[in-house]
Amino acid sequence: MDVNDFSTSNTIMLEVFAAEANRLDTETKDGFIKVITSPVAPEASAYFAEFVYARSTEFLQASREKAADVAAFVTANGFYGFRENQRGAKIGSFLRGETVQDAPEPLPQFKPAPVAVEEPEVPTE
């Protein structure tokens, strides 16, 4: 889908949320809501694409492709560094399931929280 304005971008973000809300864990859902409700439209669009990119394994392919469409819009408008080092184009390609050379590192604020791994207790004698 061609995204040419913030209205379309906002519609896509809401469609993805509606499609994914029942599948996502609470932490991911809360982060998603925080991203898409930013009062700054370019930030919401950019961060939506970044969020889905950072957590791509948690989203359905159809949702990743919609996020790629938003990433293309953000890139075309040069928001939030998406043109630097082809970041936005690479994110979009990755979200569409393409192989990406030198894929950019996801932004740390959107990565899932690390899961604590408990060490098994070693019996003492």
C-alpha positions as CSV (number, residue, x, y, z in Angstrom):
1,M,0.0,0.0,0.0
2,D,1.3,3.4,-0.8
3,V,1.6,5.6,2.2
4,N,1.6,9.3,1.2
5,D,0.4,11.0,4.3
6,F,0.1,10.7,8.1
7,S,-3.6,9.8,7.9
8,T,-2.8,6.7,5.9
9,S,0.2,5.9,8.2
10,N,-2.1,6.3,11.3
11,T,-4.7,4.0,9.7
12,I,-2.1,1.4,9.0
13,M,-0.8,1.5,12.6
14,L,-4.3,1.1,14.0
15,E,-5.0,-1.8,11.6
16,V,-1.8,-3.6,12.7
17,F,-2.7,-3.0,16.3
18,A,-6.2,-4.4,15.8
19,A,-4.8,-7.5,14.0
20,E,-2.1,-8.2,16.6
21,A,-3.6,-7.1,19.9
22,N,-4.8,-10.5,21.0
23,R,-1.5,-12.2,20.0
24,L,0.9,-9.8,21.7
25,D,2.1,-10.2,25.3
26,T,1.4,-7.3,27.7
27,E,4.9,-5.8,27.5
28,T,4.8,-5.7,23.7
29,K,1.2,-4.4,23.6
30,D,2.0,-1.6,26.0
31,G,5.1,-0.6,24.0
32,F,3.1,-0.7,20.8
33,I,0.5,1.6,22.3
34,K,3.1,4.0,23.5
35,V,4.7,4.2,20.1
36,I,1.6,4.7,18.0
37,T,0.0,7.3,20.3
38,S,2.9,9.7,20.1
39,P,1.5,13.2,19.5
40,V,4.2,13.9,17.0
41,A,3.1,12.3,13.7
42,P,6.6,11.8,12.1
43,E,7.8,10.2,15.4
44,A,4.8,7.9,15.7
45,S,5.3,6.7,12.1
46,A,9.1,6.2,12.4
47,Y,8.9,4.6,15.8
48,F,6.1,2.3,14.6
49,A,8.4,1.0,11.8
50,E,11.3,0.7,14.3
51,F,9.2,-1.1,16.9
52,V,7.9,-3.7,14.4
53,Y,11.5,-4.1,13.1
54,A,13.0,-4.6,16.5
55,R,10.3,-7.2,17.4
56,S,9.7,-8.6,14.0
57,T,9.4,-12.2,15.2
58,E,6.4,-11.2,17.3
59,F,4.4,-9.9,14.3
60,L,2.6,-11.6,11.5
61,Q,4.1,-11.2,8.0
62,A,1.1,-9.1,6.9
63,S,1.7,-6.7,9.7
64,R,5.5,-6.5,9.0
65,E,4.7,-5.6,5.4
66,K,2.4,-2.8,6.5
67,A,5.2,-1.6,8.7
68,A,7.5,-1.7,5.7
69,D,5.0,0.6,3.8
70,V,5.2,3.1,6.7
71,A,9.0,2.8,6.7
72,A,9.0,3.7,3.0
73,F,6.9,6.8,3.8
74,V,9.2,7.8,6.6
75,T,12.3,7.3,4.4
76,A,10.8,9.3,1.5
77,N,10.3,12.2,3.9
78,G,13.7,11.8,5.6
79,F,12.2,11.6,9.1
80,Y,14.3,10.4,12.1
81,G,17.4,9.3,10.2
82,F,15.7,6.8,7.9
83,R,17.7,8.0,4.9
84,E,21.1,7.7,6.7
85,N,23.0,4.6,5.5
86,Q,19.8,3.4,3.8
87,R,18.4,2.6,7.2
88,G,14.7,2.9,6.2
89,A,15.1,1.0,2.9
90,K,16.9,-1.8,4.7
91,I,14.3,-2.0,7.5
92,G,11.5,-2.0,4.8
93,S,13.3,-4.8,2.8
94,F,13.8,-6.9,6.0
95,L,10.2,-6.5,7.0
96,R,9.1,-7.7,3.5
97,G,11.1,-10.9,4.1
98,E,14.0,-10.0,1.8
99,T,17.6,-10.8,2.7
100,V,19.4,-7.6,3.8
101,Q,23.1,-7.1,3.7
102,D,24.3,-5.1,6.7
103,A,20.9,-4.9,8.3
104,P,20.9,-2.0,10.8
105,E,20.8,-2.8,14.5
106,P,17.3,-2.3,16.0
107,L,17.1,0.7,18.3
108,P,17.6,-0.4,21.9
109,Q,14.5,1.3,23.2
110,F,12.3,-1.0,21.1
111,K,14.1,-4.3,21.7
112,P,12.3,-6.8,24.0
113,A,13.4,-6.8,27.6
114,P,15.9,-9.5,28.2
115,V,14.5,-12.6,29.7
116,A,16.1,-13.5,33.0
117,V,17.5,-17.0,32.9
118,E,17.7,-18.7,36.3
119,E,20.8,-20.7,36.9
120,P,19.9,-24.2,38.2
121,E,21.0,-24.7,41.8
122,V,24.0,-26.8,42.3
123,P,23.4,-29.2,45.2
124,T,25.9,-28.8,48.0
125,E,27.0,-31.6,50.2
